[in-house]
Amino acid sequence: MKVTVIRSGGFAGIEQRAESDSARDPMLAGLVDRVDLGHVPPPGRIPDQFLYEIDIDGDRTTVGEAQLHGPLRELVHHVLGRAR
């Protein structure tokens, strides 16, 4: 399974992109199992907030920083953290 996260927006508008694959990241599958992209609220209209585009094996959603909670937040920070 492959997960891609793209963070964009914010005050500076800098984009950060990261990918992780469960074949090389044993924690990834457990994090993905706890996420339901079908129940992610749409991003609110908040100036200068970060937006996160999340792709899990072709299933995509976009969420704003203010709506990024719980397991979805853990997944996003895990994937972005592995890119450093």
N, CA, C and O atoms as a DFTB+ gen file, in Angstrom:
336 C
 N C O
     1  1       0.844      -1.162       0.000
     2  2       0.000       0.000       0.000
     3  2       0.897       1.235       0.000
     4  3       1.935       1.270       0.661
     5  1       0.471       2.249      -0.759
     6  2       1.247       3.479      -0.879
     7  2       0.405       4.659      -0.402
     8  3      -0.767       4.785      -0.758
     9  1       1.020       5.519       0.407
    10  2       0.358       6.717       0.906
    11  2       1.188       7.928       0.488
    12  3       2.401       7.967       0.694
    13  1       0.514       8.913      -0.102
    14  2       1.153      10.168      -0.482
    15  2       0.445      11.300       0.247
    16  3      -0.783      11.347       0.308
    17  1       1.236      12.209       0.799
    18  2       0.699      13.389       1.479
    19  2       1.366      14.616       0.869
    20  3       2.589      14.685       0.754
    21  1       0.532      15.591       0.480
    22  2       1.042      16.864      -0.017
    23  2       0.480      17.959       0.890
    24  3      -0.734      18.131       1.001
    25  1       1.382      18.689       1.532
    26  2       0.972      19.812       2.378
    27  2       1.239      21.097       1.608
    28  3       2.349      21.326       1.127
    29  1       0.217      21.926       1.495
    30  2       0.375      23.191       0.782
    31  2      -0.314      24.294       1.578
    32  3      -0.972      24.039       2.587
    33  1      -0.149      25.515       1.104
    34  2      -0.785      26.648       1.765
    35  2       0.094      27.220       2.845
    36  3       1.319      27.239       2.726
    37  1      -0.535      27.684       3.892
    38  2       0.202      28.367       4.943
    39  2       0.562      29.775       4.495
    40  3       0.256      30.170       3.370
    41  1       1.198      30.515       5.356
    42  2       1.543      31.901       5.071
    43  2       2.505      32.016       3.888
    44  3       2.347      32.892       3.038
    45  1       3.507      31.125       3.837
    46  2       4.522      31.194       2.775
    47  2       4.107      30.445       1.514
    48  3       4.691      30.667       0.453
    49  1       3.122      29.571       1.603
    50  2       2.660      28.841       0.434
    51  2       3.627      27.785      -0.077
    52  3       3.578      27.417      -1.251
    53  1       4.499      27.296       0.784
    54  2       5.477      26.287       0.385
    55  2       4.828      24.909       0.411
    56  3       4.108      24.571       1.351
    57  1       5.088      24.114      -0.629
    58  2       4.526      22.765      -0.723
    59  2       5.538      21.735      -0.244
    60  3       6.722      21.805      -0.575
    61  1       5.056      20.781       0.539
    62  2       5.876      19.648       0.984
    63  2       5.165      18.380       0.552
    64  3       3.959      18.238       0.751
    65  1       5.918      17.452      -0.043
    66  2       5.344      16.201      -0.528
    67  2       6.142      15.042       0.065
    68  3       7.369      15.093       0.151
    69  1       5.416      13.990       0.475
    70  2       6.078      12.802       1.009
    71  2       5.267      11.571       0.632
    72  3       4.043      11.627       0.510
    73  1       5.966      10.467       0.453
    74  2       5.328       9.179       0.163
    75  2       5.896       8.129       1.097
    76  3       7.045       8.205       1.531
    77  1       5.065       7.154       1.393
    78  2       5.521       6.012       2.166
    79  2       4.831       4.767       1.626
    80  3       3.698       4.826       1.149
    81  1       5.518       3.660       1.707
    82  2       4.999       2.390       1.199
    83  2       5.074       1.364       2.322
    84  3       6.086       1.265       3.016
    85  1       3.998       0.602       2.497
    86  2       3.952      -0.373       3.593
    87  2       5.013      -1.465       3.450
    88  3       5.353      -2.128       4.429
    89  1       5.531      -1.654       2.246
    90  2       6.586      -2.655       2.059
    91  2       7.868      -2.245       2.784
    92  3       8.654      -3.100       3.192
    93  1       8.076      -0.938       2.945
    94  2       9.280      -0.451       3.625
    95  2       8.976       0.213       4.968
    96  3       9.890       0.593       5.701
    97  1       7.700       0.349       5.281
    98  2       7.283       1.041       6.506
    99  2       6.235       0.186       7.221
   100  3       5.046       0.296       6.922
   101  1       6.655      -0.658       8.155
   102  2       5.731      -1.584       8.800
   103  2       4.623      -0.907       9.620
   104  3       3.575      -1.518       9.828
   105  1       4.815       0.318      10.087
   106  2       3.792       1.018      10.872
   107  2       2.658       1.561       9.999
   108  3       1.562       1.822      10.494
   109  1       2.921       1.725       8.719
   110  2       1.975       2.400       7.833
   111  2       0.626       1.697       7.758
   112  3      -0.411       2.353       7.859
   113  1       0.615       0.393       7.585
   114  2      -0.648      -0.346       7.448
   115  2      -1.532      -0.177       8.686
   116  3      -2.746      -0.017       8.561
   117  1      -0.941      -0.211       9.858
   118  2      -1.708      -0.025      11.086
   119  2      -2.320       1.362      11.188
   120  3      -3.444       1.514      11.665
   121  1      -1.588       2.370      10.743
   122  2      -2.117       3.735      10.750
   123  2      -3.255       3.884       9.743
   124  3      -4.281       4.492      10.048
   125  1      -3.076       3.333       8.554
   126  2      -4.100       3.436       7.504
   127  2      -5.384       2.725       7.922
   128  3      -6.479       3.204       7.630
   129  1      -5.258       1.591       8.601
   130  2      -6.444       0.841       9.046
   131  2      -7.341       1.658       9.963
   132  3      -8.534       1.376      10.067
   133  1      -6.796       2.653      10.620
   134  2      -7.563       3.475      11.560
   135  2      -8.192       4.709      10.907
   136  3      -8.889       5.474      11.573
   137  1      -7.947       4.907       9.601
   138  2      -8.412       6.110       8.894
   139  2      -9.555       5.764       7.947
   140  3      -9.500       4.758       7.239
   141  1     -10.588       6.600       7.938
   142  2     -11.700       6.468       6.993
   143  2     -11.796       7.764       6.198
   144  3     -12.369       8.746       6.670
   145  1     -11.237       7.766       4.998
   146  2     -11.231       8.984       4.181
   147  2     -12.637       9.423       3.784
   148  3     -12.840      10.588       3.441
   149  1     -13.597       8.528       3.823
   150  2     -14.966       8.870       3.468
   151  2     -15.659       9.763       4.479
   152  3     -16.694      10.359       4.179
   153  1     -15.099       9.860       5.669
   154  2     -15.711      10.684       6.720
   155  2     -14.867      11.904       7.080
   156  3     -15.008      12.464       8.167
   157  1     -13.996      12.309       6.167
   158  2     -13.162      13.482       6.405
   159  2     -13.952      14.728       6.013
   160  3     -14.448      14.812       4.890
   161  1     -14.079      15.707       6.930
   162  2     -14.819      16.913       6.588
   163  2     -14.056      17.751       5.557
   164  3     -12.826      17.710       5.518
   165  1     -14.768      18.502       4.734
   166  2     -14.081      19.344       3.753
   167  2     -13.295      20.445       4.465
   168  3     -13.634      20.834       5.583
   169  1     -12.248      20.941       3.812
   170  2     -11.453      21.995       4.449
   171  2     -12.280      23.267       4.609
   172  3     -13.007      23.665       3.700
   173  1     -12.163      23.885       5.749
   174  2     -12.842      25.156       5.980
   175  2     -12.110      26.283       5.266
   176  3     -10.981      26.110       4.806
   177  1     -12.744      27.404       5.179
   178  2     -12.133      28.564       4.527
   179  2     -11.445      29.414       5.581
   180  3     -11.990      30.414       6.048
   181  1     -10.253      29.006       5.942
   182  2      -9.466      29.715       6.943
   183  2      -8.223      30.258       6.244
   184  3      -7.451      29.487       5.672
   185  1      -8.020      31.572       6.282
   186  2      -6.854      32.145       5.601
   187  2      -5.547      31.560       6.119
   188  3      -5.375      31.346       7.319
   189  1      -4.645      31.310       5.203
   190  2      -3.278      30.863       5.508
   191  2      -3.173      29.524       6.224
   192  3      -2.126      29.216       6.792
   193  1      -4.232      28.721       6.211
   194  2      -4.122      27.402       6.835
   195  2      -3.410      26.440       5.879
   196  3      -3.410      26.639       4.664
   197  1      -2.816      25.414       6.441
   198  2      -2.251      24.354       5.624
   199  2      -3.384      23.473       5.119
   200  3      -4.353      23.217       5.835
   201  1      -3.254      23.012       3.884
   202  2      -4.155      22.013       3.317
   203  2      -3.350      20.757       3.078
   204  3      -2.194      20.826       2.661
   205  1      -3.955      19.602       3.338
   206  2      -3.297      18.311       3.172
   207  2      -4.066      17.492       2.157
   208  3      -5.232      17.160       2.370
   209  1      -3.412      17.168       1.052
   210  2      -3.986      16.243       0.076
   211  2      -3.438      14.863       0.422
   212  3      -2.225      14.656       0.449
   213  1      -4.333      13.933       0.684
   214  2      -3.945      12.598       1.142
   215  2      -4.426      11.581       0.117
   216  3      -5.599      11.569      -0.256
   217  1      -3.517      10.735      -0.332
   218  2      -3.833       9.686      -1.309
   219  2      -3.405       8.350      -0.716
   220  3      -2.227       8.128      -0.434
   221  1      -4.383       7.460      -0.532
   222  2      -4.108       6.109      -0.037
   223  2      -4.495       5.149      -1.145
   224  3      -5.676       4.858      -1.335
   225  1      -3.507       4.655      -1.878
   226  2      -3.743       3.734      -3.000
   227  2      -4.835       4.224      -3.951
   228  3      -5.697       3.447      -4.363
   229  1      -4.799       5.509      -4.299
   230  2      -5.749       6.067      -5.266
   231  2      -7.006       6.659      -4.661
   232  3      -7.753       7.340      -5.364
   233  1      -7.265       6.425      -3.384
   234  2      -8.405       7.021      -2.692
   235  2      -7.914       8.351      -2.117
   236  3      -7.027       8.373      -1.263
   237  1      -8.504       9.480      -2.597
   238  2      -7.967      10.799      -2.250
   239  2      -8.968      11.672      -1.522
   240  3     -10.182      11.561      -1.694
   241  1      -8.401      12.555      -0.691
   242  2      -9.192      13.595      -0.043
   243  2      -8.273      14.766       0.273
   244  3      -7.050      14.632       0.289
   245  1      -8.887      15.911       0.523
   246  2      -8.158      17.094       0.974
   247  2      -8.781      17.557       2.274
   248  3     -10.003      17.625       2.403
   249  1      -7.934      17.873       3.232
   250  2      -8.408      18.293       4.553
   251  2      -7.594      19.503       4.997
   252  3      -6.402      19.610       4.710
   253  1      -8.263      20.412       5.705
   254  2      -7.586      21.572       6.259
   255  2      -6.954      21.255       7.600
   256  3      -7.339      20.298       8.273
   257  1      -5.985      22.064       7.978
   258  2      -5.278      21.879       9.255
   259  2      -6.256      21.823      10.429
   260  3      -6.066      21.035      11.355
   261  1      -7.290      22.647      10.397
   262  2      -8.250      22.704      11.506
   263  2      -9.073      21.425      11.622
   264  3      -9.580      21.119      12.702
   265  1      -9.216      20.674      10.531
   266  2      -9.999      19.436      10.549
   267  2      -9.128      18.185      10.692
   268  3      -9.646      17.068      10.689
   269  1      -7.840      18.362      10.815
   270  2      -6.904      17.236      10.883
   271  2      -6.808      16.760      12.336
   272  3      -6.128      17.380      13.154
   273  1      -7.494      15.654      12.650
   274  2      -7.567      15.157      14.025
   275  2      -7.290      13.653      14.086
   276  3      -7.341      12.953      13.075
   277  1      -6.998      13.183      15.283
   278  2      -6.922      11.759      15.592
   279  2      -6.035      10.939      14.665
   280  3      -4.916      11.343      14.349
   281  1      -6.538       9.782      14.230
   282  2      -5.744       8.868      13.408
   283  2      -5.267       9.492      12.086
   284  3      -4.172       9.189      11.611
   285  1      -6.092      10.359      11.503
   286  2      -5.681      11.002      10.247
   287  2      -4.475      11.905      10.489
   288  3      -3.547      11.936       9.681
   289  1      -4.490      12.626      11.583
   290  2      -3.350      13.485      11.940
   291  2      -2.094      12.634      12.159
   292  3      -1.010      12.991      11.697
   293  1      -2.244      11.518      12.859
   294  2      -1.110      10.626      13.092
   295  2      -0.524      10.126      11.767
   296  3       0.694      10.108      11.589
   297  1      -1.394       9.724      10.844
   298  2      -0.943       9.231       9.544
   299  2      -0.192      10.315       8.781
   300  3       0.899      10.071       8.267
   301  1      -0.764      11.499       8.706
   302  2      -0.143      12.606       7.972
   303  2       1.228      12.945       8.556
   304  3       2.201      13.081       7.815
   305  1       1.307      13.081       9.864
   306  2       2.594      13.435      10.481
   307  2       3.604      12.303      10.360
   308  3       4.804      12.561      10.257
   309  1       3.149      11.066      10.370
   310  2       4.057       9.926      10.177
   311  2       4.669       9.963       8.780
   312  3       5.884       9.838       8.627
   313  1       3.831      10.133       7.768
   314  2       4.325      10.127       6.383
   315  2       5.225      11.334       6.141
   316  3       6.307      11.188       5.572
   317  1       4.799      12.515       6.559
   318  2       5.631      13.705       6.354
   319  2       6.936      13.619       7.150
   320  3       7.974      14.096       6.691
   321  1       6.888      13.020       8.325
   322  2       8.093      12.883       9.148
   323  2       9.140      11.960       8.552
   324  3      10.335      12.140       8.791
   325  1       8.708      10.980       7.782
   326  2       9.653      10.045       7.150
   327  2      10.372      10.687       5.971
   328  3      11.382      10.156       5.508
   329  1       9.880      11.808       5.479
   330  2      10.474      12.472       4.322
   331  2      11.702      13.290       4.710
   332  3      12.452      13.724       3.836
   333  1      11.917      13.502       5.984
   334  2      13.010      14.372       6.420
   335  2      14.317      13.644       6.539
   336  3      15.329      14.247       6.897
